[in-house]
């Protein structure tokens, strides 16, 4: 009979003491592990599933989710479609592409269509209107001017972007009709090695180049506002370091989070508010987080939080708000998925997909899908509370805020600190509550 044996050692202290949580589990087919250290909190375990077993005969790849289902790629068994209706009992609803003989390394699902990219058959477009009955709609490969071996892909506003680490180009297709995708353009980055991954924020495309112009690695930033007509423009190119493998920007495009795919691969954050003069804010490796891992990997930014799949070290959660304030990469949470040695290379947590902060999916190359909840670390850290009345933003409410407050009333504009009545507008209705918080602050300061 299947059974679970958990051994948990918790050493919890207050203040500057270390928080250490180690969990291990033994199952005939399932395994779960969560760990963290140095005062950072663990994400909360919700569910787990290994659709094709855990005997090392299968390697799991990317995970994504939509409409109550998770989609998990693999190298030999196809794409598992997993019912998430009960997080504590994830179950396989269907499998796509098991007979194709292809390795499915990149998984995207948008508007009930799956974009399953492989190592030899290009990208499969799959009807997922009924998730447990997937139907192939079309395929984009060499014959369609795409790539047969697709390393990563992205779908944005009815456009599919394919990249291959063996090519410096990005193949773009119109997939508004998934039955008949149409070639749009090939974007030439001229990367000296090849393009590994890409992400999008608003109408900016961020591309990870392994080599850059001459081996230094690069992030390429494109304006794709006019992509429907096949026009893209390069906004900037940042030399981010050799083997740049994943890039993701924050909401206002001022920060770019970058990982490097190599032994000891680092995580770096760049100030890209001025693309002509980008500056690295800080770079860290596994030793800075006190973990043993081969390399940082896939990055996904949600709100002000960066989720980093760090292979043997599981997922690492970085608060970008605190980074902006302090200039230091600040980890607020972690969840381990693997017991593999760092010497095994790119194994362990290979993909992360936050549906929201309460539902974060992780894929481990051996162990399959983990579903975790990050709200315990995000809610308290990622969005620092606004100090109402602190209009000059010096972390104090005092007479120095009076002038800026009056100026905002007269000139117009919006600042959360000035919206003391919290009605989402700065107006004369804020005067009375502003005087109130100013008086309370002065009274507290005099005691």
VMD Tcl script that draws the C-alpha trace (Angstrom):
set ca {
  {0.00 0.00 0.00}
  {1.28 3.43 -0.90}
  {2.40 5.31 2.15}
  {4.20 8.50 3.05}
  {6.90 8.72 5.68}
  {7.86 12.29 6.53}
  {10.77 13.31 8.69}
  {10.88 17.02 9.49}
  {13.47 18.81 11.56}
  {12.57 22.39 12.39}
  {15.02 24.67 14.08}
  {13.24 27.99 14.47}
  {14.58 31.03 16.26}
  {13.78 34.69 16.45}
  {15.68 37.76 15.33}
  {19.04 37.05 13.74}
  {18.98 33.31 14.34}
  {18.91 30.80 11.53}
  {15.71 29.25 10.29}
  {16.34 25.73 9.05}
  {13.62 23.51 7.70}
  {14.45 20.16 6.17}
  {11.80 17.78 4.92}
  {12.21 14.39 3.35}
  {9.67 11.88 2.14}
  {9.65 8.32 0.95}
  {7.03 6.98 -1.46}
  {7.08 4.02 -3.80}
  {6.55 6.45 -6.70}
  {6.51 9.94 -5.20}
  {9.04 12.16 -3.49}
  {8.78 15.57 -1.88}
  {11.38 17.83 -0.34}
  {11.40 21.39 0.93}
  {14.30 23.25 2.45}
  {15.54 26.74 3.17}
  {18.12 28.46 5.34}
  {19.51 31.80 6.49}
  {16.15 33.17 7.65}
  {14.31 32.71 4.37}
  {10.93 31.06 4.50}
  {9.88 27.91 2.66}
  {7.04 28.03 0.16}
  {4.09 25.95 1.31}
  {3.70 22.51 -0.26}
  {0.28 21.89 -1.87}
  {0.57 18.95 -4.21}
  {2.79 16.63 -6.21}
  {2.57 14.27 -9.19}
  {4.95 12.21 -11.32}
  {2.95 11.24 -14.44}
  {5.63 8.95 -15.87}
  {7.22 7.68 -12.67}
  {10.46 8.52 -10.87}
  {12.79 5.65 -11.79}
  {15.12 7.92 -13.81}
  {14.04 6.36 -17.09}
  {12.22 9.60 -17.87}
  {13.32 13.24 -17.78}
  {10.68 15.92 -17.19}
  {11.04 19.31 -18.85}
  {8.89 22.44 -18.77}
  {5.60 22.96 -16.96}
  {2.79 25.45 -17.48}
  {-0.87 25.63 -16.48}
  {-4.20 27.00 -17.68}
  {-7.87 26.37 -17.00}
  {-7.34 24.10 -14.03}
  {-4.86 21.82 -15.78}
  {-1.06 21.57 -15.72}
  {0.94 20.58 -18.78}
  {4.28 18.83 -18.24}
  {6.75 17.98 -21.00}
  {9.11 15.02 -21.08}
  {11.94 13.69 -23.22}
  {10.40 10.32 -24.18}
  {6.80 10.02 -22.96}
  {5.06 13.04 -24.49}
  {3.20 15.82 -22.70}
  {1.24 14.93 -19.57}
  {-2.04 16.79 -19.04}
  {-2.67 16.92 -15.29}
  {-5.97 17.69 -13.56}
  {-5.37 20.24 -10.77}
  {-8.92 20.39 -9.42}
  {-7.71 18.78 -6.20}
  {-4.21 20.10 -5.42}
  {-3.66 17.34 -2.90}
  {-4.43 14.66 -5.49}
  {-3.08 15.74 -8.88}
  {-3.95 13.16 -11.54}
  {-3.04 12.55 -15.17}
  {-6.04 13.26 -17.41}
  {-4.38 12.56 -20.78}
  {-1.06 12.35 -22.61}
  {-0.23 13.97 -25.95}
  {2.53 13.01 -28.36}
  {3.74 9.81 -26.69}
  {4.07 8.07 -30.06}
  {5.83 10.96 -31.79}
  {9.28 9.88 -30.67}
  {10.11 13.52 -29.94}
  {11.37 15.21 -26.82}
  {9.04 18.00 -25.75}
  {11.17 20.64 -24.09}
  {8.99 23.76 -24.15}
  {5.31 23.90 -23.18}
  {2.98 26.86 -23.69}
  {-0.83 27.05 -23.41}
  {-2.80 30.10 -24.52}
  {-6.57 30.35 -25.09}
  {-7.15 26.58 -25.04}
  {-4.39 25.93 -27.56}
  {-1.22 24.12 -26.61}
  {2.12 24.99 -28.21}
  {4.29 21.97 -27.52}
  {7.80 22.41 -28.91}
  {10.10 19.49 -29.58}
  {13.65 18.55 -30.47}
  {12.92 17.34 -34.01}
  {9.30 18.03 -34.96}
  {9.10 21.77 -34.36}
  {6.07 23.11 -32.48}
  {2.84 21.13 -32.26}
  {-0.34 23.25 -32.05}
  {-2.92 21.28 -30.06}
  {-6.62 21.89 -29.38}
  {-7.10 21.74 -25.59}
  {-10.74 22.87 -25.42}
  {-11.34 19.46 -23.86}
  {-8.06 18.92 -21.99}
  {-8.47 15.19 -21.55}
  {-8.98 14.81 -25.32}
  {-6.17 16.80 -27.01}
  {-6.34 17.12 -30.79}
  {-3.45 18.06 -33.10}
  {-4.32 21.15 -35.17}
  {-1.09 21.86 -37.04}
  {2.68 21.77 -36.82}
  {5.37 24.41 -37.38}
  {8.75 23.03 -38.37}
  {11.34 23.37 -41.16}
  {8.79 23.17 -43.96}
  {6.98 26.21 -42.53}
  {10.25 28.20 -42.19}
  {10.46 27.40 -38.51}
  {12.89 25.32 -36.48}
  {12.77 21.54 -36.22}
  {14.65 21.65 -32.91}
  {13.02 24.32 -30.75}
  {14.82 25.16 -27.51}
  {12.17 27.55 -26.22}
  {9.07 29.33 -27.48}
  {6.70 32.12 -26.54}
  {3.15 33.07 -27.53}
  {2.13 36.72 -27.38}
  {-0.81 38.46 -29.06}
  {-1.44 35.69 -31.61}
  {2.25 35.43 -32.45}
  {4.45 32.39 -31.83}
  {8.17 33.03 -31.31}
  {10.51 30.04 -31.77}
  {14.19 29.99 -30.81}
  {16.89 27.36 -31.15}
  {20.17 27.46 -29.26}
  {21.84 26.51 -32.53}
  {20.60 29.65 -34.33}
  {20.91 33.41 -33.90}
  {17.44 33.94 -35.36}
  {13.93 34.11 -33.92}
  {11.18 32.64 -36.11}
  {7.83 34.41 -35.76}
  {4.43 33.06 -36.87}
  {0.87 34.35 -36.93}
  {-1.16 31.74 -35.00}
  {-4.47 33.60 -34.89}
  {-5.78 30.61 -36.84}
  {-4.03 27.65 -35.21}
  {-5.23 25.39 -38.02}
  {-3.25 27.43 -40.53}
  {-0.29 29.27 -38.92}
  {1.45 31.77 -41.20}
  {5.10 32.78 -41.26}
  {5.66 36.46 -40.36}
  {9.37 37.19 -40.08}
  {12.73 35.98 -38.84}
  {14.41 38.35 -36.39}
  {18.19 38.25 -36.76}
  {19.99 38.88 -33.46}
  {23.45 38.03 -34.88}
  {24.31 36.28 -31.63}
  {27.66 34.52 -32.01}
  {26.43 31.26 -30.42}
  {22.65 31.10 -30.47}
  {19.45 32.27 -28.81}
  {18.34 30.25 -25.78}
  {15.17 31.82 -24.37}
  {12.90 34.85 -24.48}
  {10.22 36.65 -22.50}
  {7.85 39.55 -23.09}
  {6.64 42.50 -21.03}
  {4.01 44.73 -22.64}
  {5.35 45.20 -26.20}
  {8.99 44.60 -25.36}
  {10.63 41.34 -26.28}
  {13.59 40.27 -24.12}
  {15.90 37.71 -25.72}
  {18.70 35.67 -24.09}
  {21.76 35.26 -26.30}
  {24.32 32.65 -25.26}
  {27.18 34.34 -27.06}
  {26.45 38.00 -27.67}
  {28.57 39.73 -30.29}
  {31.81 37.91 -29.45}
  {31.20 35.39 -26.68}
  {30.27 37.84 -23.93}
  {26.59 36.85 -23.86}
  {23.79 39.33 -24.31}
  {20.24 40.37 -23.67}
  {18.54 41.79 -26.77}
  {15.57 44.09 -26.22}
  {13.12 44.65 -29.08}
  {10.09 46.87 -29.60}
  {7.43 44.62 -31.14}
  {4.60 47.14 -31.19}
  {4.35 46.84 -35.00}
  {4.98 43.13 -35.20}
  {1.68 42.55 -37.03}
  {3.28 44.16 -40.07}
  {6.52 42.26 -39.57}
  {8.39 45.28 -38.19}
  {10.55 45.02 -35.08}
  {13.19 47.41 -33.82}
  {16.16 46.75 -31.56}
  {15.98 49.06 -28.56}
  {19.19 47.91 -26.96}
  {21.73 45.14 -26.48}
  {23.29 44.53 -23.07}
  {26.43 42.43 -22.58}
  {25.10 40.34 -19.71}
  {27.79 37.62 -19.55}
  {28.62 34.36 -21.35}
  {25.88 31.73 -21.59}
  {23.04 34.14 -20.86}
  {20.12 31.70 -20.84}
  {17.06 33.40 -19.33}
  {16.01 37.05 -19.08}
  {12.92 38.67 -17.59}
  {12.05 42.30 -16.85}
  {10.07 43.85 -14.03}
  {6.80 45.68 -14.66}
  {8.24 49.09 -15.50}
  {11.20 47.74 -17.52}
  {13.74 49.25 -15.14}
  {15.24 45.94 -13.96}
  {16.33 42.91 -15.97}
  {16.89 39.60 -14.19}
  {19.43 37.36 -15.96}
  {20.66 33.80 -15.45}
  {23.70 32.08 -16.92}
  {23.66 28.45 -18.04}
  {27.01 27.00 -17.01}
  {28.79 25.39 -14.06}
  {28.42 27.86 -11.21}
  {25.98 29.84 -13.35}
  {25.02 33.10 -11.70}
  {21.92 35.22 -11.29}
  {22.31 38.93 -11.97}
  {20.02 41.93 -11.93}
  {20.66 44.88 -14.24}
  {19.42 48.45 -14.16}
  {18.10 48.88 -17.71}
  {16.12 52.07 -17.20}
  {18.59 53.59 -19.70}
  {19.38 50.91 -22.26}
  {22.29 52.93 -23.61}
  {23.97 52.79 -20.21}
  {22.79 49.59 -18.54}
  {24.49 48.80 -15.23}
  {24.69 45.53 -13.33}
  {23.23 46.07 -9.85}
  {24.40 42.81 -8.31}
  {25.30 39.24 -9.26}
  {25.13 36.15 -7.03}
  {25.90 32.46 -7.35}
  {24.76 29.42 -5.38}
  {27.32 29.98 -2.63}
  {25.81 33.38 -1.86}
  {22.53 31.61 -1.11}
  {24.28 28.85 0.84}
  {23.00 26.15 -1.53}
  {24.73 23.52 -3.64}
  {23.59 23.77 -7.24}
  {25.03 23.60 -10.73}
  {23.41 26.68 -12.23}
  {20.60 29.20 -12.10}
  {18.00 28.54 -14.80}
  {14.59 29.74 -15.94}
  {13.33 33.07 -14.59}
  {9.72 34.21 -14.41}
  {8.79 37.63 -13.01}
  {5.31 38.12 -11.56}
  {4.49 41.54 -10.11}
  {7.62 42.49 -8.17}
  {8.78 38.94 -7.56}
  {11.30 36.89 -9.55}
  {10.92 33.11 -9.42}
  {14.19 31.40 -10.37}
  {14.43 27.67 -11.14}
  {17.88 26.88 -9.73}
  {18.26 23.19 -10.61}
  {19.44 21.26 -7.51}
  {18.48 24.19 -5.26}
  {14.84 24.20 -6.32}
  {13.07 27.51 -6.78}
  {14.52 30.69 -5.30}
  {12.20 33.66 -4.79}
  {13.69 37.15 -5.16}
  {12.00 40.37 -4.05}
  {12.67 43.04 -6.69}
  {11.14 45.83 -4.61}
  {13.68 45.27 -1.85}
  {16.43 45.03 -4.44}
  {15.47 48.44 -5.80}
  {15.57 49.92 -2.31}
  {18.77 48.29 -1.09}
  {20.79 47.45 -4.20}
  {21.10 43.90 -2.88}
  {19.48 40.74 -4.21}
  {17.10 39.74 -1.43}
  {15.75 36.18 -1.29}
  {12.41 35.90 0.51}
  {11.62 32.25 -0.04}
  {12.69 28.90 -1.47}
  {11.49 25.37 -2.08}
  {13.75 22.46 -2.89}
  {12.72 19.70 -5.28}
  {15.86 17.61 -5.67}
  {18.46 15.59 -3.80}
  {20.74 15.31 -6.84}
  {24.40 16.25 -6.65}
  {25.42 19.57 -8.24}
  {27.96 17.55 -10.23}
  {25.07 15.98 -12.19}
  {24.63 19.22 -14.14}
  {21.32 20.57 -15.38}
  {19.04 18.38 -13.30}
  {16.55 19.24 -10.59}
  {14.14 22.16 -10.80}
  {14.23 23.06 -14.48}
  {11.05 25.13 -14.86}
  {8.80 27.40 -12.80}
  {5.33 28.68 -13.66}
  {3.45 30.96 -11.23}
  {-0.25 31.02 -12.11}
  {-0.36 33.47 -9.23}
  {1.59 33.70 -5.99}
  {-0.75 31.15 -4.41}
  {-0.24 28.56 -7.16}
  {3.34 28.13 -8.28}
  {4.17 25.08 -10.40}
  {7.66 23.60 -10.43}
  {9.00 20.82 -12.63}
  {11.88 18.64 -11.54}
  {13.75 16.64 -14.17}
  {13.34 13.43 -12.15}
  {10.47 13.96 -9.75}
  {7.80 15.66 -11.90}
  {5.40 18.42 -10.78}
  {5.29 20.25 -7.48}
  {2.52 22.71 -6.64}
  {3.48 25.23 -3.96}
  {2.06 28.40 -2.41}
  {4.29 31.50 -2.13}
  {1.83 33.89 -0.50}
  {3.47 33.43 2.90}
  {6.69 34.99 1.60}
  {5.29 37.35 -1.03}
  {2.50 39.07 0.89}
  {4.78 40.30 3.65}
  {7.79 41.18 1.53}
  {7.10 41.90 -2.12}
  {4.94 44.97 -1.76}
  {6.12 47.14 1.12}
  {3.34 49.02 2.87}
  {2.82 52.62 1.80}
  {3.44 55.19 4.54}
  {0.46 57.48 4.12}
  {1.43 61.13 4.35}
  {5.09 60.55 3.45}
  {4.74 62.61 0.26}
  {8.47 63.34 -0.08}
  {9.17 59.61 0.42}
  {11.86 59.94 3.08}
  {10.28 57.23 5.27}
  {8.90 59.73 7.76}
  {5.79 61.89 8.06}
  {6.70 65.40 9.21}
  {6.58 69.07 8.25}
  {8.83 68.36 5.23}
  {5.85 66.65 3.59}
  {3.58 69.72 3.73}
  {5.08 71.53 0.73}
  {5.04 68.52 -1.63}
  {1.50 67.70 -0.50}
  {0.22 71.20 -1.28}
  {2.05 71.19 -4.61}
  {0.39 67.91 -5.61}
  {-3.03 69.30 -4.67}
  {-2.51 72.40 -6.81}
  {-0.62 70.94 -9.78}
  {-2.24 67.51 -9.93}
  {-0.84 64.02 -10.20}
  {-1.09 60.91 -8.10}
  {1.08 59.39 -5.41}
  {-0.12 56.68 -3.03}
  {1.51 58.41 -0.08}
  {-0.53 61.57 -0.82}
  {-3.83 59.68 -1.22}
  {-4.34 59.66 2.54}
  {-8.10 59.12 2.22}
  {-7.35 56.08 0.01}
  {-9.99 56.84 -2.60}
  {-7.52 56.45 -5.50}
  {-7.33 60.17 -6.23}
  {-5.38 63.04 -4.63}
  {-7.81 65.87 -3.88}
  {-8.87 68.35 -1.19}
  {-10.60 65.41 0.52}
  {-7.12 64.30 1.54}
  {-6.37 67.48 3.52}
  {-8.12 66.49 6.74}
  {-6.66 62.95 6.94}
  {-3.23 64.35 5.99}
  {-3.37 66.75 8.94}
  {-4.45 63.81 11.09}
  {-1.48 61.55 10.22}
  {0.87 64.53 10.47}
  {-0.41 65.30 13.96}
  {-0.18 61.65 15.04}
  {3.38 61.43 13.75}
  {4.46 64.60 15.54}
  {2.76 63.45 18.73}
  {4.52 60.06 18.57}
  {7.85 61.77 17.92}
  {7.48 63.97 20.98}
  {6.86 61.06 23.37}
}
mol new
graphics top color blue
foreach p $ca { graphics top sphere $p radius 0.5 }
foreach p [lrange $ca 0 end-1] q [lrange $ca 1 end] { graphics top cylinder $p $q radius 0.2 }
display resetview
